[in-house]
Amino acid sequence: MLVGVLAISMAAPYILLSEVEPFAIASWRLLCVSAILFPIAARSLGADWGALGGADRLKFLFSGVCYGAHFALFALAFGYTSKESVVVLIGAQPLMGMAVGRIFLRELVTPSMLIATAISLAGLTVFVWHDYTFDPTHLLGDCMVLAAGFLIVIPYAAGRRLRPKMKLSSYLFGLYLLGGISCLCAALVAGQALWGYHWINWYYLGCAVLIPTLIGHSMFHYAVKYVSVFYVNLAVLAEPVIAIVVMLAFSERFEVFRASELTTLQAIGGALLLLGVGFGLAAARRNQGVGNDPSDKSSGGAGVDGSGVELARRHGTGKAATAKP
């Protein structure tokens, strides 16, 4: 998850440097990664798909479309609201993950989750305090950001059920392919150019494909088999802070980053936000035990937090046994 956070934080810098239109870059990112994964996934894809039941197949198709819609809607939102609003509203994502995990996966809501959320949101508030102003004309864009956040929670939640039933390569290939096709349709409808770019644009587009998408997002989809939906979405909160630090570090070299700045107040807020994320990830690692596999009916899909304790109660043992990964 730490690797994933660092990798996806490079998405904003590479997107700005590529100067490719939003739906087009989302299409290229997802479709290129699916093409990279196809040779690896080809052998197991048919078997994995055949082993899924009808309900799981529909769940997989739906999550893939939602995944693509997240990329497209999130990119579109920047044209209708401010970047400060985007950063603030991203804070709702772990809360959505907590709610979805609790309602649909019966994942426990623990004190560590609430503490990590409180620290992270406090840091997020301090981070944008100086620049953020509520603008009623941005309501459409704000709604897009919230919708995009919810749309990414759906694939993570579905992945809790599907990942234990599929090999990682075939799961990722199908998810990226479905998401890429969704973004491609949006790009074609919007009339955005898919090619004809300068070589330097293609270079940074390629970087966006390999680092934040192939490495970053794939790390989260790998982790969601073992970590509750809440913690995966909590980790995403670190992305804007790390991205701004990266852009600030290269502001002298790239003109598009010249407007980037990191005030003392932002540094304090960013540090507090990262502290909250770090506390949450440490708690996830500490609480990880039985029930990592949400398809394990004996755990009731309870997720990582407290699942070992619950099983210990059921079997009358003093401590949880170790589950097979």
N, C-alpha and C positions, 0 to 999 in steps of 0.2 A: 504493500500500500504506500510505503514511503517512496519507493521508486516510481509508482504511479503518480503520486502528487507532484514530484519534481518534473516528471515528463510532461504531464498535461499543463503544467504552468508555462511551458514553452509555446503553447498553442497561440495565445494572444500575440506575442512578439512575431512569430512566423506568419500569422494571418495578416498582420499589419505590413510586414515586409513583402509579402507576396502580392498585395494589392489586387487579389482576385475577388470577384463578387461573392457574397455570402453563400448563396445556394450552390454556386459552382464549386467553391472550395470544399464545402461539405460533401458534395457528390464525389469529387476526386479523392478526398481523404478516405471515405468509407469504401468506395469501389476499388481503389488501389490496394487497400489492405486486404480486402476479400480476394483479390487476384493473387496477392503474395501468399495468402494462406491456402489457396486452393490445392496446390500440389501436396501439401502436408495433410489437408483434410480429406482429400478425394477418397483415400482408402477406407476411412471409417465413416464417411458421411452417410452412405446408403444404409449401413447397418444401424447407425444411431437414429436416423430418421425412421427406419422401419420398426425400431424398438419402442418408439414413442406411441402412446395412445392418442386417440382422436382429440381429446381435450388438451393434451400437452402440445400437439401440433398446432392447434388453434392459438394456444397461449404463446408459442414460439413465434408464429407469424405476427400476432398482434404486438408482441414486444419488439420485434424487428421494425415494424412500421413506426411505433412510438419512438424508438431509438433514432430513426432518421428524422422524424418530426421534431425531436428535441434539437438536433443540430441545426435544422433549417429555421425553426422558430427563434432559437436563441440568437442566431446570427442576425435575423431580421429585426429583433427587438432593439438593437443598437441604433437603428434609424428612427426610433420612435420615443426613446427615453435617454436619460443621461447615464454615463458609465457609473456614476455614484449610486444611482438607483439600482442598477444591475448588481453592484456589489452588495448593497443592503438586502435586496430581495433574494440573493443567493442564500442568505442566512435561513430562509424558510425551508431549504432543501432537506437538511437533516431532520427537521421537525416532521416534514412529510414522510421521510423514510421511517421515522419512529412510529408514526400513525399507521402507515401501510404495513410495516412489519408486525405491529401488534394485532391489527384487525385481520389481515389475510394469512399471516404466517405464524401467529401466536408467539412472536418473539417477546421476551420479557422487557419491560421498561424498568431499568435499574437506576439507583441513585447516581451511579457514575455517569450514566447517559445525561441525566438532568444537570449535573455539575459541569460536565464538558460542554453542554449546550449553553449554559449560562455564561461561562467564561468566554467561549468563542463569540457569542452574540455581543457581549460587552466589548470585546476587542474590536469586533466589526463596527460597532457604533462609534467608538473612539476613532477608528481608522478613517471614517468618512464624515466625522462630525463637522469639520471645517467647511467642507464643500457641498454637503448634501442639503438640498432644499426641495420641499414637496411642490411639484408643479402639476396642477390638474390636467394640463394639456398632455402630460406624459402617461396618463392612466392606461391608454391602450398598450403602450410599450411595457409598462409595469405588469400588466396582465399577461403579456407575452412571456416575460421573464418567469413569472410564477408558473404559467402553464408549461414552459420548457423545463423547469425544475421538476414538476410533477411527472412529465413525460419520461425523464431519465430515471426516476424512481421505479417506474413500472418494469423496465427491463431488469433492473437489479433485483427486484422482488421476484420476478419470474425466474431469474437465474438461480435463486435459492432453491427452486424446485427442479429446474431443468439441468443445471450444471452437473449434479451427481449422476444424471442419467445419460450424459453425453461426454465424449472426449472434448477437451478444451478446444482443439483445432477445428473440429466440425461445428461446435457451438459458435465460436467466434466467426467462422466463415459465413455461416447462415445469418447471423445477426448483422454483420457488416454489409453483407450483400443486400438484405432486405432494407436496411437503413439507407444504403447508397442509392437503391432504386427509388425510394421515397424522395430523397433529396434531388435526384436527377429529374424526376417528374416536376418538382417545384421549380427547378432551374429552367426547364423547358417552358413551363407555363409563364414564368416571369420574363422569359426572353434573355436570360443571362448567358454571356459567352462562355463556352466550355473550353475553347482553345484560341490560339492566335496570340499568346502571351510572349513576352521577351524571355530569353533563356534565364535571366536572373529571377523572374517571377516563377518559372518552372522549378528553379533550384529551391527557393524557399517553400514552394508548394510541396516539393518532395520532402523537405525537412518536416513540414507539418504532417505529412503522411506517416513518416517513420517514427518520429519521436513522441509527440503527444497522442497520436492515434494508435499505431501499431504497438508501441511500448506502453504508453500511459493508460489508455482506456482498457487495453487487454489485461494489464495488471489488476485493474479493479474487477474485471469480469472473472479473472482467476480467483481473486480473494473472496468474492461474494459467495463462493461455495462454503467457505469456512468462517466468514465474518458476517454479522447481522447487517441488514440493509442500512440501519441507522449509522453505523460506524463508517461504512463506505461513503455515505453522503456527507458525513461530518468531515472526512478528510478533504473533500472537494473545497471546503471553505478556505483552505490554505492557498488555493490557486491564485486569486487576485493579488495577494500580498507578495508571493514569490515572483509573479509576473512583473509587477511594478519594480521590484528590486532588480530584476534582470534588465528591464528596459532602461532603468536609471543607470545601470553599470555601463550600458552601451550607448548612452544618449549622445556622447561626443562623436561617435562613429556613424550613427544612423540618424538622419534628419527627422524621420518619422517618430523617433523617441524623444526629440528635444523638449516636448511639452511635459515629459514625465518628471515628477518631483516627489520627494519623500520628506515631509516635514517632521519635526520632532514629535508632534502629536500623532501623526500617522505611524511613525516608528513605534511609539508606545502601544498604539492600538494593534498594529500588526504583530508585535511581540506577544501581546495578550491573546490575540486570536490563535497564534501558533501554539501558545501554551495550552489553550483549551483543546486544540486538535491533538497535541501530543499527549495530554492527559487522557483523552478519549481513546487513542490508539493503545496507550499503555494499559488502560482498563480492559480493552478488548482482548489484548494478549493475556492479561492476568486471569480473565474470566473464561478463557477458551478451555472447553472441556468436552464432555459428552454432548452429543446433539449437534455437532458441526454439520452433519449431513441432514438437511431438512427433509430428505426423502425417507429417512429412518422413522418408521411409524411408531417405534417404541418411544421416541422422544417427542412425538406429536408436533414436529416441526418447530420446536420451541426456540431454536436458534442457539447461539453460543452463550448468551448471558443467562446464567442461572440454570441452564439445562442439566448440567451435571448434578446440581443440588436436587433438582426435581426428580431425576432418576434415582438418586440415592434414597429419597423419601419413599418412592414407589417400591423399591426392592429391600428397604429396611437396612441399608448399609450406611456406615458412617461417612463414607466418601465415595465420590463418583469413580466409576471405572473408566478406563481409557478406550475411546471409540476408535475403530479403524478409520483412517482418513479417506 
